[in-house]
Amino acid sequence: MTTISIPGIDFDTIDANGTDWGISLFDGWGGAASTVTLTQKPYAAGAWTGSPPQLKSRSVSIGGIISAATPALALAAEDLLNASITLAPFTLTVNQAGGSRWAKAMRQGEVTRDYINDRAFKWGATLAIPDPLKYGQSLTASTKLPSTTGGLTVPFTVPFTIDATTVTGQCSLTNAGNATGPVTARIDGPCSGTTTITHNGTGKRLQFGSSLSLPEGQFMLIDMTAHTVLEQGQADRLGYVTDYGWSGFEPGVNTWSFASSGEDDGAVLTITATEAWQ
């Protein structure tokens, strides 16, 4: 069963007032179109594709019949529909086969309505979705800098060991989707020296010069998609980046390594990544 919702409205449900939010049209949620264009080769078979193709934005058509218990409730439903399908981006969520995927949509054109009687009307709208990807869960994993503490072998008559505690300096997340999703990273101090965040799968490495020192209680927010680095979420620190290896959330298992030339046991890297589908 597929259910569709926007903020304030769950379609294909009956709300507490007895209003049935019917939806029968939902078109355009499939794979986004491509920008590819073909130019026939003169005097030869085949064509040239020109610049590398990209995914286009998508346009979703949505509509159905809304029926209410009274004319006043029908009018209230119309008002809510108009207020919920906004010019500002809002979240369109599709729940299907036990999973949830969402995209940021906005009103394109008018929200139409055609009254069947004083308690029910047909409605329709077109939603513009600039980002062609669909998104799922945001996942989080953390690690400290790599270290080993403890560990001891005592030569008694029956030797025994005291295990060491090892921090790998790595954290892993799995993207269940089929497209590269967005990634943000947060480094909490203290952290000094040359610091790197490396995506093990692609080898992409984001490196900060040793002149950047992050005291205890301070943090750095890194948006791998927007290519921004903000100390305390405000002060621009992009100028301290010496290796611009911005990584994404690739389909499948992703592992990031955290390293620094400084000796800061309290430094923590937190990766937040969002699943994505075409």
C-alpha positions as CSV (number, residue, x, y, z in Angstrom):
1,M,0.0,0.0,0.0
2,T,1.3,3.5,-0.9
3,T,0.5,6.5,1.2
4,I,1.3,10.1,0.3
5,S,1.5,13.1,2.6
6,I,2.5,16.7,2.8
7,P,2.8,18.8,6.0
8,G,-0.7,19.0,7.5
9,I,-2.4,16.5,5.2
10,D,-2.2,12.7,4.9
11,F,-3.9,11.7,1.6
12,D,-6.0,8.6,1.3
13,T,-7.1,8.9,4.9
14,I,-10.2,10.2,6.8
15,D,-9.3,12.8,9.4
16,A,-10.9,13.5,12.8
17,N,-13.6,15.7,11.2
18,G,-14.6,12.8,8.9
19,T,-13.1,14.5,5.8
20,D,-11.9,12.0,3.2
21,W,-8.7,13.2,1.6
22,G,-8.9,11.2,-1.6
23,I,-6.1,11.0,-4.1
24,S,-6.3,9.1,-7.4
25,L,-3.6,10.9,-9.5
26,F,0.1,10.7,-8.6
27,D,2.3,11.0,-11.7
28,G,5.9,11.9,-12.1
29,W,7.4,10.2,-9.1
30,G,9.4,7.7,-11.2
31,G,13.0,8.2,-12.4
32,A,13.8,11.8,-13.4
33,A,14.4,12.7,-17.1
34,S,17.8,13.2,-18.6
35,T,19.3,16.3,-20.3
36,V,20.9,14.1,-23.0
37,T,20.5,15.4,-26.6
38,L,21.7,13.6,-29.7
39,T,23.3,15.1,-32.8
40,Q,23.5,12.9,-35.8
41,K,27.0,12.3,-37.1
42,P,27.3,13.6,-40.7
43,Y,27.9,10.9,-43.2
44,A,28.2,8.3,-40.4
45,A,26.0,6.1,-38.3
46,G,25.2,7.1,-34.7
47,A,25.2,10.4,-32.9
48,W,27.1,12.6,-30.6
49,T,25.7,13.3,-27.1
50,G,27.4,16.6,-26.4
51,S,28.0,17.5,-22.8
52,P,27.6,14.8,-20.2
53,P,23.9,14.3,-19.4
54,Q,22.5,15.2,-16.0
55,L,19.2,14.4,-14.3
56,K,16.5,17.0,-14.8
57,S,14.2,18.4,-12.1
58,R,10.9,16.6,-11.9
59,S,7.3,17.7,-12.1
60,V,4.7,15.7,-10.1
61,S,0.9,15.8,-10.9
62,I,-1.3,15.1,-8.0
63,G,-5.1,15.1,-7.5
64,G,-8.3,13.3,-6.5
65,I,-11.6,13.9,-4.7
66,I,-12.0,15.4,-1.3
67,S,-15.4,14.8,0.5
68,A,-16.5,16.2,3.8
69,A,-19.4,15.8,6.2
70,T,-20.6,19.4,5.8
71,P,-20.2,22.3,3.4
72,A,-18.2,24.2,6.0
73,L,-15.8,21.3,6.4
74,A,-15.4,21.1,2.6
75,L,-14.5,24.7,2.5
76,A,-12.1,24.2,5.4
77,A,-10.5,21.3,3.5
78,E,-10.1,23.5,0.4
79,D,-8.4,26.2,2.5
80,L,-6.1,23.7,4.1
81,L,-5.1,22.3,0.7
82,N,-4.3,25.8,-0.7
83,A,-2.3,26.6,2.4
84,S,-0.4,23.3,2.5
85,I,0.7,23.3,-1.2
86,T,2.9,26.3,-0.8
87,L,5.3,28.4,-3.0
88,A,8.0,27.8,-0.4
89,P,9.6,24.3,-0.4
90,F,7.7,21.7,1.6
91,T,8.3,18.0,2.2
92,L,6.4,15.5,0.0
93,T,6.6,12.0,1.5
94,V,5.8,8.7,-0.1
95,N,5.5,5.6,2.0
96,Q,5.7,2.4,0.0
97,A,6.6,-1.3,0.8
98,G,7.4,-0.4,4.3
99,G,9.9,2.3,3.4
100,S,9.7,6.1,3.3
101,R,11.1,8.4,0.6
102,W,10.8,12.2,0.4
103,A,11.6,15.2,-1.7
104,K,11.3,19.0,-1.4
105,A,8.4,20.2,-3.5
106,M,6.7,23.6,-4.2
107,R,3.6,24.7,-6.0
108,Q,3.8,25.0,-9.7
109,G,0.8,26.7,-11.2
110,E,-2.6,26.8,-9.5
111,V,-4.3,24.3,-7.1
112,T,-7.5,23.5,-9.0
113,R,-10.8,22.5,-7.5
114,D,-14.2,21.7,-9.1
115,Y,-17.1,21.1,-6.7
116,I,-19.2,18.0,-7.3
117,N,-21.7,19.1,-4.7
118,D,-21.5,21.3,-1.7
119,R,-19.6,18.7,0.4
120,A,-17.2,17.3,-2.2
121,F,-14.8,18.6,-4.9
122,K,-12.3,17.3,-7.4
123,W,-8.8,18.8,-6.9
124,G,-5.5,18.8,-8.7
125,A,-2.0,20.4,-8.5
126,T,1.4,20.3,-10.1
127,L,4.4,20.2,-7.8
128,A,7.9,21.3,-9.0
129,I,10.7,19.3,-7.5
130,P,14.1,21.0,-8.4
131,D,16.3,18.2,-6.9
132,P,15.8,15.1,-9.0
133,L,16.7,12.7,-6.1
134,K,14.4,11.1,-3.5
135,Y,15.7,10.9,0.0
136,G,15.3,8.4,2.9
137,Q,16.7,8.2,6.4
138,S,19.4,10.4,7.8
139,L,22.0,8.1,9.5
140,T,24.7,9.0,12.0
141,A,27.9,7.4,13.2
142,S,30.8,8.8,15.3
143,T,34.4,7.9,16.1
144,K,37.4,9.3,18.1
145,L,40.9,9.5,16.7
146,P,42.6,6.1,16.4
147,S,44.3,5.0,19.6
148,T,45.2,2.0,21.7
149,T,45.2,2.0,25.5
150,G,45.9,-0.7,28.1
151,G,47.0,-4.2,27.2
152,L,49.3,-6.4,29.4
153,T,50.6,-9.9,29.5
154,V,51.6,-11.2,33.0
155,P,54.1,-14.1,33.1
156,F,52.5,-16.1,35.9
157,T,52.6,-19.9,36.0
158,V,49.4,-19.7,33.9
159,P,50.0,-16.7,31.6
160,F,47.0,-14.5,31.0
161,T,46.5,-11.2,29.2
162,I,44.6,-8.0,29.8
163,D,43.0,-6.8,26.6
164,A,43.9,-3.5,25.1
165,T,41.2,-1.0,24.1
166,T,41.5,0.0,20.5
167,V,39.7,2.9,18.7
168,T,40.0,2.4,14.9
169,G,39.3,6.0,14.0
170,Q,36.7,4.8,11.5
171,C,32.9,5.0,11.3
172,S,30.6,3.2,8.8
173,L,27.1,3.8,7.4
174,T,25.1,2.0,4.7
175,N,23.2,3.8,2.0
176,A,20.3,1.5,1.0
177,G,19.5,3.7,-2.0
178,N,20.9,3.7,-5.6
179,A,22.2,7.3,-5.8
180,T,24.9,9.3,-3.9
181,G,23.3,11.1,-0.9
182,P,24.5,14.2,1.0
183,V,27.0,14.1,3.8
184,T,27.7,16.4,6.7
185,A,30.6,16.0,9.2
186,R,31.1,17.5,12.6
187,I,34.5,17.7,14.4
188,D,34.3,18.4,18.1
189,G,37.5,19.6,19.8
190,P,40.0,19.5,21.1
191,C,41.7,18.9,17.7
192,S,45.0,20.2,16.5
193,G,47.6,19.5,13.8
194,T,46.9,18.3,10.3
195,T,43.5,16.7,10.4
196,T,41.9,14.6,7.7
197,I,38.6,12.9,6.9
198,T,39.0,10.2,4.3
199,H,36.2,8.3,2.5
200,N,37.8,4.9,2.2
201,G,35.8,3.7,-0.8
202,T,36.7,6.6,-3.1
203,G,39.9,7.7,-1.5
204,K,38.5,11.3,-1.3
205,R,40.3,13.1,1.5
206,L,39.3,16.4,3.1
207,Q,42.4,17.8,4.9
208,F,42.8,20.8,7.2
209,G,46.2,22.6,7.6
210,S,48.0,22.4,10.9
211,S,47.3,26.1,11.5
212,L,43.7,25.3,12.3
213,S,43.3,24.4,16.0
214,L,40.0,23.5,17.5
215,P,39.9,24.0,21.3
216,E,37.8,21.9,23.6
217,G,34.2,22.9,23.5
218,Q,34.5,24.2,20.0
219,F,33.2,22.4,16.9
220,M,33.4,22.5,13.1
221,L,30.4,21.8,10.7
222,I,31.4,20.5,7.3
223,D,28.8,20.2,4.5
224,M,30.3,17.9,1.9
225,T,27.7,18.8,-0.7
226,A,27.6,22.6,-0.3
227,H,31.4,22.7,0.3
228,T,31.2,24.8,3.4
229,V,33.3,24.7,6.6
230,L,31.9,26.6,9.6
231,E,33.3,26.9,13.1
232,Q,30.6,26.9,15.7
233,G,28.2,26.8,12.7
234,Q,29.0,30.4,11.8
235,A,32.6,31.4,11.1
236,D,33.9,30.5,7.7
237,R,37.0,28.2,7.9
238,L,37.1,27.0,4.2
239,G,40.5,28.8,3.8
240,Y,42.1,26.2,6.2
241,V,41.3,23.4,3.8
242,T,44.4,22.1,2.0
243,D,42.9,19.1,0.2
244,Y,39.4,19.4,-1.2
245,G,38.2,15.7,-1.2
246,W,34.5,16.2,-0.7
247,S,32.8,12.9,-0.3
248,G,29.2,11.7,-0.7
249,F,27.1,8.9,0.6
250,E,27.7,6.2,-2.1
251,P,25.2,3.3,-2.5
252,G,26.2,0.5,-0.2
253,V,28.6,0.5,2.8
254,N,30.6,3.7,3.4
255,T,33.5,4.1,5.8
256,W,35.2,7.3,6.8
257,S,38.6,7.5,8.5
258,F,39.5,10.3,11.0
259,A,43.1,11.2,11.6
260,S,45.2,14.0,13.0
261,S,48.9,14.7,13.6
262,G,48.0,16.1,17.0
263,E,47.5,14.0,20.1
264,D,43.9,14.9,21.1
265,D,42.2,12.0,22.8
266,G,38.9,14.0,23.1
267,A,38.5,14.8,19.4
268,V,35.3,13.3,17.9
269,L,34.2,13.0,14.3
270,T,30.4,12.6,13.6
271,I,29.2,11.8,10.1
272,T,25.5,12.3,9.2
273,A,24.5,11.0,5.8
274,T,21.1,10.6,4.0
275,E,20.0,7.7,1.8
276,A,19.2,8.7,-1.8
277,W,17.4,7.2,-4.8
278,Q,17.1,8.2,-8.4
